[in-house]
Structures are given as C-alpha cells and as structure tokens.
Amino acid sequence: MRDPTDENHGNAVHAWSPPIVGTCQGMAQLQEKAKEIVHAIEHPVEVAKELEHEAEEGSSARTPLIALVGVTVVAFVIFVIMLSIAMTLYYLNGG
C-alpha cells in the first residue's frame, strides 16, 4: 500500500478539488467591474452624454481630461480625413 505522505516534505497528499467559483471577494469585484464594462459598451451614447454633462458642470477632477480627450479625438478625425484626401490625390496624380 502507498504511503499517503509526500516523501520530500512530509505533507499529506490530497486529492485535487476544483476551486469554488464566486466566493472570493476579489472575484466578486471582478464580476462587478465586468458588468460595468459591458454596460458601458452597450450604452456608449448614454456614457458620452454623462461625460458631456460632467464636463459642462466643471466640478469634477476629471473635467480637464474629458475636455482634452474630446479635443484630441476631434483633431485626430480631422487629421485622418485630411490624410486620406491627400493620399488619394497623390496616387490619382501618378504619385
């Protein structure tokens, strides 16, 4: 018969059991964050309106960041449009 202790450390050998899912506090927090992310992805228009309202109020510490990101996104979109027009004209003229 086999000895139930590990030869190297003297610890008892236990059968493997699967972890219990959802009982850890960290797991619950991860699940809540995942729900928040899914909600934000499902309702981007609502989130954008909330951020716009928050930026208009100006009372939040995130207001400068929200405004800066908004300006950066608009500038990037204009840059991409201008670049695509310039590249199209370049290749149409034999570039």
C-alpha positions, 0 to 999 in steps of 0.5 A, spaced: 500 500 500 502 507 498 504 511 503 499 517 503 505 522 505 509 526 500 516 523 501 520 530 500 516 534 505 512 530 509 505 533 507 499 529 506 497 528 499 490 530 497 486 529 492 485 535 487 478 539 488 476 544 483 476 551 486 469 554 488 467 559 483 464 566 486 466 566 493 472 570 493 471 577 494 476 579 489 472 575 484 466 578 486 469 585 484 471 582 478 464 580 476 462 587 478 467 591 474 465 586 468 458 588 468 460 595 468 464 594 462 459 591 458 454 596 460 458 601 458 459 598 451 452 597 450 450 604 452 456 608 449 451 614 447 448 614 454 456 614 457 458 620 452 452 624 454 454 623 462 461 625 460 458 631 456 454 633 462 460 632 467 464 636 463 459 642 462 458 642 470 466 643 471 466 640 478 469 634 477 477 632 477 476 629 471 473 635 467 480 637 464 481 630 461 474 629 458 475 636 455 482 634 452 480 627 450 474 630 446 479 635 443 484 630 441 479 625 438 476 631 434 483 633 431 485 626 430 478 625 425 480 631 422 487 629 421 485 622 418 480 625 413 485 630 411 490 624 410 486 620 406 484 626 401 491 627 400 493 620 399 488 619 394 490 625 390 497 623 390 496 616 387 490 619 382 496 624 380 501 618 378 504 619 385 
